[in-house]
């Protein structure tokens, strides 16, 4: 006859052999299995030609799955010479990160000492919490093709001569080589139906006309004639590399001003 202790031992063995998830130490510690980290959607731009190039991608929305990244770059014709990006995580106090107005949580990859007119390949690989690699994103570019300055700042509008409006602005502070690589600018303005009274009450803008684009200008001051007296105008400006490399920046924050009345 089998003793009581032997019966209990056999019962425990059968129970464990059934694969009960509650007694699996790996499953208990790690919780439900999660899929691999998503592929990073990498985009690159040069905000300060030629030495301020960065690549960026959004942080995954699944906050319960922590993800880290391995980011490298190299010249296309030198596959064996690989350099590591300087990674800046979302929420960093980096001045480069502060220049971005995007509401997304973005990872930044800062690329140092890039050569002019040279093809580069960027490799960003996401790594899951258990160390397993997820998807890899390869992005290639030449710096001259991805030039996009940050928007101009300190846009201001004042009364000029002969009932003109003088529009002035400052170059983007992240464009540090203005003397060697100047910028040109485009100006956009639009008339609204908002009266002087509604301007004071800060009601929403109701566009009356299509935007008018002017330029490019090499100076940071323009005087505009022919504006309708007593009407409210909305002004914005964008910046572009002087020789036309890349594309124009995003439009600056708008400024609205009442055109002076005739006396």
Secondary structure as a PSIPRED ss2 file (coil, helix, strand):
# PSIPRED VFORMAT (PSIPRED V4.0)

   1 X C   1.000  0.000  0.000
   2 X C   1.000  0.000  0.000
   3 X C   1.000  0.000  0.000
   4 X H   0.000  1.000  0.000
   5 X H   0.000  1.000  0.000
   6 X H   0.000  1.000  0.000
   7 X H   0.000  1.000  0.000
   8 X H   0.000  1.000  0.000
   9 X H   0.000  1.000  0.000
  10 X H   0.000  1.000  0.000
  11 X H   0.000  1.000  0.000
  12 X H   0.000  1.000  0.000
  13 X H   0.000  1.000  0.000
  14 X H   0.000  1.000  0.000
  15 X H   0.000  1.000  0.000
  16 X H   0.000  1.000  0.000
  17 X H   0.000  1.000  0.000
  18 X C   1.000  0.000  0.000
  19 X C   1.000  0.000  0.000
  20 X C   1.000  0.000  0.000
  21 X H   0.000  1.000  0.000
  22 X H   0.000  1.000  0.000
  23 X H   0.000  1.000  0.000
  24 X C   1.000  0.000  0.000
  25 X H   0.000  1.000  0.000
  26 X H   0.000  1.000  0.000
  27 X H   0.000  1.000  0.000
  28 X H   0.000  1.000  0.000
  29 X H   0.000  1.000  0.000
  30 X H   0.000  1.000  0.000
  31 X C   1.000  0.000  0.000
  32 X C   1.000  0.000  0.000
  33 X C   1.000  0.000  0.000
  34 X C   1.000  0.000  0.000
  35 X C   1.000  0.000  0.000
  36 X C   1.000  0.000  0.000
  37 X C   1.000  0.000  0.000
  38 X C   1.000  0.000  0.000
  39 X C   1.000  0.000  0.000
  40 X C   1.000  0.000  0.000
  41 X C   1.000  0.000  0.000
  42 X C   1.000  0.000  0.000
  43 X E   0.000  0.000  1.000
  44 X E   0.000  0.000  1.000
  45 X E   0.000  0.000  1.000
  46 X E   0.000  0.000  1.000
  47 X E   0.000  0.000  1.000
  48 X E   0.000  0.000  1.000
  49 X C   1.000  0.000  0.000
  50 X C   1.000  0.000  0.000
  51 X C   1.000  0.000  0.000
  52 X E   0.000  0.000  1.000
  53 X E   0.000  0.000  1.000
  54 X E   0.000  0.000  1.000
  55 X E   0.000  0.000  1.000
  56 X E   0.000  0.000  1.000
  57 X E   0.000  0.000  1.000
  58 X E   0.000  0.000  1.000
  59 X C   1.000  0.000  0.000
  60 X C   1.000  0.000  0.000
  61 X C   1.000  0.000  0.000
  62 X C   1.000  0.000  0.000
  63 X C   1.000  0.000  0.000
  64 X C   1.000  0.000  0.000
  65 X C   1.000  0.000  0.000
  66 X C   1.000  0.000  0.000
  67 X C   1.000  0.000  0.000
  68 X E   0.000  0.000  1.000
  69 X E   0.000  0.000  1.000
  70 X E   0.000  0.000  1.000
  71 X E   0.000  0.000  1.000
  72 X E   0.000  0.000  1.000
  73 X E   0.000  0.000  1.000
  74 X E   0.000  0.000  1.000
  75 X E   0.000  0.000  1.000
  76 X C   1.000  0.000  0.000
  77 X C   1.000  0.000  0.000
  78 X C   1.000  0.000  0.000
  79 X C   1.000  0.000  0.000
  80 X C   1.000  0.000  0.000
  81 X C   1.000  0.000  0.000
  82 X C   1.000  0.000  0.000
  83 X E   0.000  0.000  1.000
  84 X E   0.000  0.000  1.000
  85 X C   1.000  0.000  0.000
  86 X E   0.000  0.000  1.000
  87 X E   0.000  0.000  1.000
  88 X E   0.000  0.000  1.000
  89 X C   1.000  0.000  0.000
  90 X C   1.000  0.000  0.000
  91 X C   1.000  0.000  0.000
  92 X C   1.000  0.000  0.000
  93 X C   1.000  0.000  0.000
  94 X C   1.000  0.000  0.000
  95 X H   0.000  1.000  0.000
  96 X H   0.000  1.000  0.000
  97 X H   0.000  1.000  0.000
  98 X H   0.000  1.000  0.000
  99 X C   1.000  0.000  0.000
 100 X C   1.000  0.000  0.000
 101 X C   1.000  0.000  0.000
 102 X C   1.000  0.000  0.000
 103 X C   1.000  0.000  0.000
 104 X C   1.000  0.000  0.000
 105 X C   1.000  0.000  0.000
 106 X E   0.000  0.000  1.000
 107 X E   0.000  0.000  1.000
 108 X E   0.000  0.000  1.000
 109 X E   0.000  0.000  1.000
 110 X E   0.000  0.000  1.000
 111 X E   0.000  0.000  1.000
 112 X C   1.000  0.000  0.000
 113 X C   1.000  0.000  0.000
 114 X C   1.000  0.000  0.000
 115 X C   1.000  0.000  0.000
 116 X C   1.000  0.000  0.000
 117 X C   1.000  0.000  0.000
 118 X C   1.000  0.000  0.000
 119 X E   0.000  0.000  1.000
 120 X E   0.000  0.000  1.000
 121 X E   0.000  0.000  1.000
 122 X E   0.000  0.000  1.000
 123 X E   0.000  0.000  1.000
 124 X E   0.000  0.000  1.000
 125 X E   0.000  0.000  1.000
 126 X E   0.000  0.000  1.000
 127 X E   0.000  0.000  1.000
 128 X C   1.000  0.000  0.000
 129 X C   1.000  0.000  0.000
 130 X C   1.000  0.000  0.000
 131 X C   1.000  0.000  0.000
 132 X C   1.000  0.000  0.000
 133 X E   0.000  0.000  1.000
 134 X E   0.000  0.000  1.000
 135 X E   0.000  0.000  1.000
 136 X E   0.000  0.000  1.000
 137 X E   0.000  0.000  1.000
 138 X E   0.000  0.000  1.000
 139 X E   0.000  0.000  1.000
 140 X E   0.000  0.000  1.000
 141 X E   0.000  0.000  1.000
 142 X E   0.000  0.000  1.000
 143 X H   0.000  1.000  0.000
 144 X H   0.000  1.000  0.000
 145 X H   0.000  1.000  0.000
 146 X C   1.000  0.000  0.000
 147 X E   0.000  0.000  1.000
 148 X E   0.000  0.000  1.000
 149 X C   1.000  0.000  0.000
 150 X C   1.000  0.000  0.000
 151 X C   1.000  0.000  0.000
 152 X C   1.000  0.000  0.000
 153 X E   0.000  0.000  1.000
 154 X E   0.000  0.000  1.000
 155 X E   0.000  0.000  1.000
 156 X E   0.000  0.000  1.000
 157 X E   0.000  0.000  1.000
 158 X E   0.000  0.000  1.000
 159 X E   0.000  0.000  1.000
 160 X C   1.000  0.000  0.000
 161 X C   1.000  0.000  0.000
 162 X C   1.000  0.000  0.000
 163 X C   1.000  0.000  0.000
 164 X C   1.000  0.000  0.000
 165 X E   0.000  0.000  1.000
 166 X E   0.000  0.000  1.000
 167 X E   0.000  0.000  1.000
 168 X E   0.000  0.000  1.000
 169 X E   0.000  0.000  1.000
 170 X E   0.000  0.000  1.000
 171 X C   1.000  0.000  0.000
 172 X C   1.000  0.000  0.000
 173 X C   1.000  0.000  0.000
 174 X C   1.000  0.000  0.000
 175 X C   1.000  0.000  0.000
 176 X C   1.000  0.000  0.000
 177 X C   1.000  0.000  0.000
 178 X C   1.000  0.000  0.000
 179 X C   1.000  0.000  0.000
 180 X C   1.000  0.000  0.000
 181 X C   1.000  0.000  0.000
 182 X C   1.000  0.000  0.000
 183 X E   0.000  0.000  1.000
 184 X E   0.000  0.000  1.000
 185 X E   0.000  0.000  1.000
 186 X E   0.000  0.000  1.000
 187 X E   0.000  0.000  1.000
 188 X E   0.000  0.000  1.000
 189 X E   0.000  0.000  1.000
 190 X E   0.000  0.000  1.000
 191 X E   0.000  0.000  1.000
 192 X E   0.000  0.000  1.000
 193 X C   1.000  0.000  0.000
 194 X C   1.000  0.000  0.000
 195 X C   1.000  0.000  0.000
 196 X H   0.000  1.000  0.000
 197 X H   0.000  1.000  0.000
 198 X H   0.000  1.000  0.000
 199 X H   0.000  1.000  0.000
 200 X H   0.000  1.000  0.000
 201 X H   0.000  1.000  0.000
 202 X C   1.000  0.000  0.000
 203 X C   1.000  0.000  0.000
 204 X C   1.000  0.000  0.000
 205 X C   1.000  0.000  0.000
 206 X C   1.000  0.000  0.000
 207 X E   0.000  0.000  1.000
 208 X C   1.000  0.000  0.000
 209 X C   1.000  0.000  0.000
 210 X C   1.000  0.000  0.000
 211 X C   1.000  0.000  0.000
 212 X E   0.000  0.000  1.000
 213 X E   0.000  0.000  1.000
 214 X E   0.000  0.000  1.000
 215 X E   0.000  0.000  1.000
 216 X E   0.000  0.000  1.000
 217 X E   0.000  0.000  1.000
 218 X C   1.000  0.000  0.000
 219 X C   1.000  0.000  0.000
 220 X C   1.000  0.000  0.000
 221 X E   0.000  0.000  1.000
 222 X E   0.000  0.000  1.000
 223 X E   0.000  0.000  1.000
 224 X E   0.000  0.000  1.000
 225 X C   1.000  0.000  0.000
 226 X C   1.000  0.000  0.000
 227 X C   1.000  0.000  0.000
 228 X C   1.000  0.000  0.000
 229 X C   1.000  0.000  0.000
 230 X C   1.000  0.000  0.000
 231 X C   1.000  0.000  0.000
 232 X E   0.000  0.000  1.000
 233 X E   0.000  0.000  1.000
 234 X E   0.000  0.000  1.000
 235 X E   0.000  0.000  1.000
 236 X E   0.000  0.000  1.000
 237 X E   0.000  0.000  1.000
 238 X E   0.000  0.000  1.000
 239 X E   0.000  0.000  1.000
 240 X E   0.000  0.000  1.000
 241 X E   0.000  0.000  1.000
 242 X C   1.000  0.000  0.000
 243 X C   1.000  0.000  0.000
 244 X C   1.000  0.000  0.000
 245 X C   1.000  0.000  0.000
 246 X C   1.000  0.000  0.000
 247 X E   0.000  0.000  1.000
 248 X C   1.000  0.000  0.000
 249 X C   1.000  0.000  0.000
 250 X C   1.000  0.000  0.000
 251 X C   1.000  0.000  0.000
 252 X C   1.000  0.000  0.000
 253 X C   1.000  0.000  0.000
 254 X C   1.000  0.000  0.000
 255 X E   0.000  0.000  1.000
 256 X E   0.000  0.000  1.000
 257 X E   0.000  0.000  1.000
 258 X E   0.000  0.000  1.000
 259 X C   1.000  0.000  0.000
 260 X C   1.000  0.000  0.000
 261 X C   1.000  0.000  0.000
 262 X C   1.000  0.000  0.000
 263 X C   1.000  0.000  0.000
